[in-house]
Amino acid sequence: MAGQPDYYKVLGVSPTATQQEIRTAYKRASLRTHPDRVSVDAPDRASRTKEFQRVNDAYYTLSDPERKRDYDAARRSYFGDDRSESADEDIPRGGAGGFPWSSFDFSGSEREREGRDSNQFGSIFEEMLREEGLASDETDTNGQRRAVPTKKFWSIVGAVSGGALGFIVANVPGALAGAVAGNRLGAVRDAKGKSVYDVFIELPQSDRARLLSELAAKVFQTTLGR
């Protein structure tokens, strides 16, 4: 019977990892595996998508104290105390004592998976952008706080792709873009109330790939330097 991935192994952390270490590991893993890092017709896009889903499943389980406690108990019951720290193999769906490993299997419908993965990654993505000065918190007319792109965000996007200006000025066909135009006109589009992740999702795929690569380089450099 097919095995259930060991979520600690998926994120590359120890079972004794703190919540901050789990969160940092998720940032690295999600940027490394995100399917938008490759073109839509890339032969490995499907495999990257599956790996990205596993990373999101792992973080969903381990980032919540109650889900993590249940998962740890089930994991220990299968591997035993002497294996729980270093088990390399996948966990089978039917663990010892009949524990329902299916509780940690988030297959669902494709739309449900995509929605959960998008919401989860979007939250962390905006956090990463804020840390790198690519987004800032603002309060909208309804009193809700949201992360919006900064000039630094648009300087990166505007500089790397001509498709950026088309998005910024409501997808005008044939528009040419540059760093200066990205900075200036980005602020105009932001005023319509889009969060930075909503902006990211609507950018051309090539822009998303370049932005993710830029962000990954910054995140990896920051975490490795600690």
C-alpha positions in Angstrom: 0.0 0.0 0.0 1.2 3.4 -0.9 3.0 5.3 1.9 2.2 8.6 3.5 5.2 11.1 3.4 7.1 11.8 6.5 6.3 15.5 6.9 9.4 16.3 8.8 11.5 14.8 6.0 9.5 16.7 3.4 10.4 20.0 5.1 13.9 18.9 6.1 13.5 19.5 9.8 13.8 17.5 13.0 10.8 16.3 14.9 12.1 18.6 17.7 12.0 21.7 15.4 10.4 24.8 16.8 7.5 26.5 15.1 9.8 29.2 13.8 12.2 26.6 12.3 9.2 24.8 10.7 8.0 28.2 9.2 11.5 29.0 7.9 11.8 25.5 6.4 8.5 26.0 4.7 9.5 29.3 3.1 12.6 27.6 1.6 10.8 24.5 0.5 7.8 26.3 -1.0 10.0 28.7 -3.0 12.1 25.8 -4.2 9.2 23.7 -5.4 6.7 26.3 -6.5 5.4 25.3 -10.0 5.6 28.9 -11.3 9.4 28.7 -11.1 9.1 26.9 -14.5 7.1 27.5 -17.6 3.6 26.2 -18.0 4.7 23.7 -20.6 7.8 22.5 -18.8 8.0 18.7 -18.6 8.6 18.7 -14.9 5.8 21.1 -14.0 3.4 18.3 -13.0 6.0 16.7 -10.7 6.9 20.1 -9.2 3.2 20.7 -8.5 2.9 17.4 -6.6 6.0 18.2 -4.6 4.7 21.7 -3.8 1.4 20.1 -2.6 3.4 17.7 -0.3 5.3 20.7 1.1 2.0 22.5 1.8 0.5 19.4 3.4 3.5 19.1 5.7 3.3 22.7 6.7 -0.5 22.6 7.2 0.0 19.7 9.6 3.1 20.8 11.5 2.3 24.5 11.8 -0.8 23.9 13.9 -0.1 22.7 17.5 -3.1 20.4 17.7 -2.6 18.8 14.3 1.2 18.5 15.0 0.5 16.8 18.4 -1.8 14.2 16.7 0.7 13.6 13.9 3.6 13.2 16.4 1.6 10.7 18.5 0.7 8.6 15.4 4.3 8.8 14.1 5.7 7.6 17.4 3.2 4.8 17.6 4.5 3.5 14.2 8.2 4.1 14.4 8.7 3.7 18.2 10.6 6.2 20.3 14.0 5.1 19.0 13.0 5.8 15.4 11.0 8.9 15.7 14.0 11.2 15.4 15.5 9.8 12.3 13.1 7.7 10.3 13.8 8.0 6.6 11.0 5.9 5.1 7.5 7.0 4.3 4.8 6.3 6.7 2.1 3.8 5.6 -1.5 4.8 5.6 -2.4 2.1 8.1 -0.2 2.7 11.2 0.2 0.6 14.3 -2.9 0.4 16.5 -5.1 1.2 13.5 -4.3 5.0 13.7 -6.0 6.7 10.7 -3.1 8.0 8.7 -5.7 9.1 6.2 -6.4 12.0 8.6 -3.2 13.5 7.3 -3.9 12.8 3.6 -5.3 16.0 2.1 -6.2 14.6 -1.4 -9.7 16.2 -1.7 -10.7 17.7 -5.0 -8.2 19.5 -7.2 -10.0 22.8 -6.7 -10.0 22.3 -2.9 -6.3 21.5 -2.9 -5.4 24.5 -5.1 -7.5 26.8 -2.9 -5.9 25.7 0.3 -2.4 25.7 -1.1 -2.9 29.1 -2.6 -4.2 30.6 0.6 -1.5 29.0 2.7 1.4 30.0 0.4 -0.2 33.5 -0.2 0.0 34.2 3.6 3.7 33.2 3.8 4.5 34.8 0.5 3.2 38.2 1.7 5.2 37.7 4.9 8.4 37.1 2.9 7.8 40.1 0.7 7.3 42.3 3.8 10.6 41.0 5.3 12.4 41.8 2.0 10.8 45.3 1.7 8.7 44.2 -1.3 5.4 44.8 0.4 4.0 47.0 3.2 0.9 46.8 5.3 -1.8 49.3 4.7 -5.4 49.8 6.0 -8.1 49.9 3.4 -11.4 51.9 3.5 -13.1 49.0 5.5 -10.4 49.1 8.2 -8.8 45.8 7.0 -5.0 45.5 6.9 -3.5 44.2 3.7 -0.1 43.8 2.2 0.4 45.9 -0.9 3.4 46.1 -3.3 6.1 48.6 -2.7 8.1 50.5 -5.3 10.9 48.0 -4.8 8.4 45.2 -5.9 7.5 47.1 -9.0 11.1 48.0 -9.8 11.9 44.2 -9.9 8.9 43.3 -11.9 9.0 46.3 -14.2 12.7 45.8 -15.0 12.5 42.1 -15.9 9.5 41.9 -18.2 7.6 44.0 -20.7 4.4 42.2 -19.7 4.3 44.1 -16.3 3.1 47.4 -17.7 0.2 45.7 -19.4 -1.0 44.4 -16.1 -0.4 47.6 -14.3 -2.5 49.8 -16.6 -5.3 47.2 -16.8 -3.7 44.9 -19.3 -3.2 47.3 -22.2 -2.1 45.1 -25.2 1.3 45.8 -26.7 2.5 48.1 -23.8 6.2 48.2 -23.1 7.5 48.2 -19.6 10.6 49.3 -17.6 11.7 49.8 -14.1 10.6 53.5 -14.0 7.2 52.8 -15.4 6.8 49.9 -13.1 7.5 52.1 -10.1 5.2 54.9 -11.1 2.3 53.1 -12.5 2.3 50.3 -10.0 1.1 52.7 -7.4 -1.8 53.6 -9.6 -2.9 50.0 -9.9 -2.4 49.4 -6.2 -4.9 52.1 -5.4 -7.6 49.8 -6.7 -7.3 47.8 -3.5 -5.4 44.6 -4.6 -3.2 42.8 -2.1 0.3 42.0 -3.2 -0.5 38.3 -3.6 -3.5 39.1 -5.8 -1.2 41.2 -7.9 1.3 38.4 -8.1 -1.3 35.9 -9.2 -2.5 38.1 -12.1 1.0 38.9 -13.4 2.2 37.0 -16.5 3.7 33.6 -15.7 7.2 34.8 -16.8 7.0 37.7 -14.3 5.9 35.4 -11.5 8.8 33.0 -12.2 11.3 35.8 -12.2 9.9 37.3 -9.0 9.9 34.0 -7.2 13.5 33.4 -8.3 14.5 36.8 -7.0 12.7 36.2 -3.7 14.1 32.7 -3.3 17.7 34.1 -3.7 17.0 36.6 -1.0 15.4 34.1 1.4 18.1 31.5 0.9 20.8 34.0 1.5 19.1 35.3 4.6 18.5 31.9 6.2 21.9 30.5 5.3 23.6 33.5 6.8 22.0 33.0 10.2 
